[in-house]
Amino acid sequence: MAAPIVEVLENDTDVANRLCDIVIDHANKAIESDGFFAVGFSGGSLVKFLCAGLPTRKTDWAKWRIFFCDERHVSYDDPECTYAQYRKGLEGKVTLTEDSNIFPINPNVSVEKAAEEYVQKVRKVFPGNDLPSFHLLLLGMGPDGHTCSLFPGHQLLKETERMYAAISDSPKPPPCRITMTYPVINNCKCAIFASCGAGKADILQRVLEGNEADPLPAASVRPTKGDVMWLLDKAAAAKLKSCL
């Protein structure tokens, strides 16, 4: 389990460009070696970064398999729907076929059923009983240190069996969500966080340098056979001792 790789860039534009370069590099290498690229997308600022930068770079989009690290249990026409945000942001720029290249979570069933169905979608790309090993997971971190929909102190932090789980008591609205769990997260080949802005400085110091007995959710992303990388702008990294 390697130590986190931290890169500090000047501003959020530089973070976005660096992120997209790394994603495309991972994608093209995975397509060359495995014939497809399995990636997990998250919401927040990543939507803007990826939708602006990825379509300008060369890759075989037909070989991409885009899943979501978590999703709000809302309809596709809800502005809070992460899938809808990406669909709108990439529309007219790249061609992605639903349930072939990009896999949305079903909002028309119960949140528990949606999580179960999503596991079956993942299994179409990763058949068998072994844990899937995504080529890349793109993650965000909230001001409380949560990632995906794994929140501090929540029972899902201890989940060891399910690949995706339903959450109906999220401390951040909306309360119903579907989230990837640590067994899958930490089985990926690489995970990348992108965090920008002075508002993230305090929590980043805790996550990356706190060495807490009960670590925050983002600090527990440590792929057992891969790397975790943090792309930060100078404002977000301002309180990291290793970057002073």
C-alpha positions in Angstrom: 0.0 0.0 0.0 1.9 3.0 -1.3 1.8 6.4 0.4 -0.5 9.0 -1.3 1.1 10.9 -4.2 0.5 14.7 -3.8 0.8 17.2 -6.7 0.3 20.9 -6.1 -0.5 23.1 -9.0 -1.0 26.8 -9.3 -4.8 27.0 -9.7 -7.9 25.0 -10.5 -7.4 25.4 -14.2 -4.0 23.7 -13.9 -5.6 21.0 -11.7 -8.3 20.3 -14.3 -5.8 20.1 -17.2 -3.5 17.8 -15.3 -6.4 15.6 -14.2 -7.6 15.2 -17.8 -4.1 14.4 -19.1 -3.8 11.7 -16.5 -7.2 10.3 -17.2 -6.6 10.0 -20.9 -3.2 8.4 -20.3 -4.8 5.8 -18.1 -7.6 5.3 -20.6 -5.4 4.7 -23.6 -3.1 2.4 -21.7 -6.0 0.3 -20.4 -7.6 0.1 -23.8 -4.3 -1.0 -25.3 -3.8 -3.7 -22.6 -7.3 -4.8 -21.7 -9.5 -3.7 -24.6 -11.6 -1.4 -22.4 -11.3 1.3 -19.8 -13.4 1.0 -16.6 -13.6 4.3 -14.7 -15.7 5.6 -11.9 -16.9 9.2 -12.1 -17.9 11.4 -9.1 -19.9 14.7 -9.0 -19.0 18.2 -7.7 -16.3 20.2 -9.4 -15.1 17.0 -11.3 -18.1 17.4 -13.6 -16.9 20.8 -14.9 -13.3 19.7 -15.1 -13.9 16.5 -17.0 -16.7 17.7 -19.3 -14.5 20.6 -20.4 -11.2 18.8 -20.8 -11.8 15.2 -21.8 -13.5 15.8 -25.2 -10.5 17.9 -26.4 -8.2 14.9 -26.0 -7.7 11.8 -28.2 -9.2 8.5 -27.0 -11.4 5.7 -28.2 -14.7 6.6 -26.4 -16.3 3.4 -27.6 -14.0 1.5 -25.3 -14.9 3.5 -22.2 -17.0 2.0 -19.5 -18.1 4.8 -17.2 -19.7 4.0 -13.8 -20.5 6.3 -11.0 -18.8 6.1 -7.6 -22.0 7.4 -6.0 -25.3 8.9 -7.1 -28.2 10.7 -5.5 -31.4 8.7 -5.7 -33.2 11.3 -7.8 -34.7 11.4 -11.3 -32.6 12.0 -14.4 -34.3 15.4 -14.8 -33.3 16.5 -11.3 -30.4 19.0 -11.4 -28.8 17.1 -8.5 -28.4 13.9 -10.7 -24.7 13.3 -11.3 -25.4 11.2 -14.4 -27.6 14.0 -15.9 -24.9 16.5 -15.2 -22.3 14.5 -17.2 -24.8 13.8 -20.0 -25.5 17.5 -20.4 -21.9 18.4 -20.1 -20.7 15.9 -22.7 -23.7 16.2 -25.1 -22.6 17.0 -28.6 -18.9 16.5 -27.7 -18.5 12.7 -27.4 -20.8 9.8 -28.2 -21.7 7.7 -25.2 -24.4 5.0 -25.3 -26.3 4.4 -22.1 -25.6 1.0 -20.6 -22.9 0.4 -23.1 -20.4 3.2 -22.5 -22.0 5.0 -19.5 -24.0 3.3 -16.8 -26.5 5.3 -14.9 -28.1 4.2 -11.6 -31.9 3.5 -11.9 -33.9 6.1 -10.0 -37.2 4.4 -10.7 -36.9 1.7 -8.1 -36.2 1.7 -4.3 -32.7 2.9 -3.3 -31.9 -0.6 -2.0 -33.0 -2.2 -5.4 -31.1 0.5 -7.3 -27.9 -0.5 -5.5 -28.5 -4.2 -6.2 -29.2 -3.5 -9.9 -26.1 -1.4 -10.2 -23.9 -4.3 -9.0 -25.3 -6.4 -11.9 -24.4 -3.6 -14.3 -20.8 -3.7 -12.9 -20.8 -7.5 -13.3 -21.5 -7.2 -17.0 -18.0 -5.6 -17.4 -16.4 -7.6 -14.6 -18.0 -11.0 -14.8 -17.4 -13.7 -12.1 -17.2 -13.6 -8.4 -14.0 -11.6 -7.9 -14.1 -8.0 -6.8 -13.9 -5.7 -9.8 -10.7 -3.8 -10.2 -11.5 -0.4 -11.9 -8.7 1.0 -13.9 -9.3 4.4 -12.4 -11.6 6.1 -9.8 -12.1 9.8 -9.9 -13.1 11.0 -6.4 -14.0 14.2 -4.6 -13.9 15.1 -1.0 -16.5 17.1 1.0 -15.7 19.7 3.7 -16.3 17.0 6.3 -13.8 14.6 4.7 -16.4 12.3 3.1 -15.9 10.7 -0.3 -18.4 9.0 -2.5 -21.4 8.9 -0.1 -19.3 7.5 2.7 -19.7 9.9 5.6 -17.8 10.2 8.9 -19.1 7.9 11.6 -21.6 6.1 9.2 -22.0 2.4 9.4 -21.2 2.0 5.7 -17.6 2.7 6.5 -17.5 -0.8 8.0 -19.1 -2.5 4.9 -17.1 -5.5 3.8 -19.4 -7.5 1.6 -21.4 -5.3 -0.8 -19.8 -3.6 -3.8 -22.5 -0.9 -3.8 -24.8 0.0 -0.9 -27.9 2.1 -0.4 -27.8 4.9 2.1 -31.1 6.4 3.3 -29.8 8.6 6.1 -27.2 10.7 4.4 -26.3 13.7 6.6 -26.0 15.7 3.4 -29.2 16.0 1.3 -30.8 14.3 -0.4 -30.8 11.5 2.2 -31.2 8.6 -0.3 -28.1 7.7 -2.3 -26.2 4.8 -3.8 -22.5 4.5 -3.1 -19.5 2.4 -3.9 -17.9 0.8 -0.8 -14.4 0.4 0.4 -13.9 -3.2 -0.8 -14.3 -2.0 -4.4 -12.7 1.4 -3.9 -9.5 -0.1 -2.5 -9.3 -2.7 -5.2 -8.9 -0.2 -8.0 -5.7 0.2 -9.9 -5.6 4.0 -9.2 -7.7 6.6 -7.4 -7.4 10.3 -8.0 -8.8 13.1 -5.8 -8.9 16.7 -7.2 -9.4 19.3 -4.5 -9.2 23.1 -5.0 -9.8 26.2 -3.0 -8.8 27.5 0.5 -12.0 26.0 1.9 -10.4 22.6 1.6 -7.1 23.4 3.4 -8.1 22.4 6.9 -9.7 19.1 6.0 -6.9 18.2 3.6 -4.4 18.7 6.4 -6.3 16.2 8.5 -6.8 13.7 5.7 -3.2 13.7 4.5 -1.2 14.5 7.6 -3.6 13.9 10.6 -2.7 10.3 11.2 -5.9 10.0 13.1 -6.9 6.8 15.0 -10.3 7.0 13.4 -9.5 8.4 9.9 -11.9 10.4 7.9 -13.5 8.6 4.9 -11.2 10.2 2.3 -8.1 9.1 4.3 -9.2 5.5 4.1 -9.0 5.4 0.3 -5.7 3.4 0.1 -5.8 0.9 -2.9 -4.1 -2.3 -1.8 -2.5 -2.9 -5.2 -2.6 0.6 -6.7 -1.9 4.3 -6.1 -3.9 7.2 -4.7 -3.1 10.6 -6.1 -4.2 14.0 -4.8 -4.2 16.9 -7.3 -4.4 20.2 -5.4 -4.1 23.8 -6.1 -1.9 26.1 -3.9 -4.9 27.4 -1.9 -6.1 23.9 -1.0 -2.5 22.8 -0.1 -1.7 25.8 2.0 -1.7 24.1 5.4 0.1 20.9 4.4 3.5 20.8 6.1 4.9 18.7 3.4 4.2 21.4 0.9 5.5 24.4 2.9 
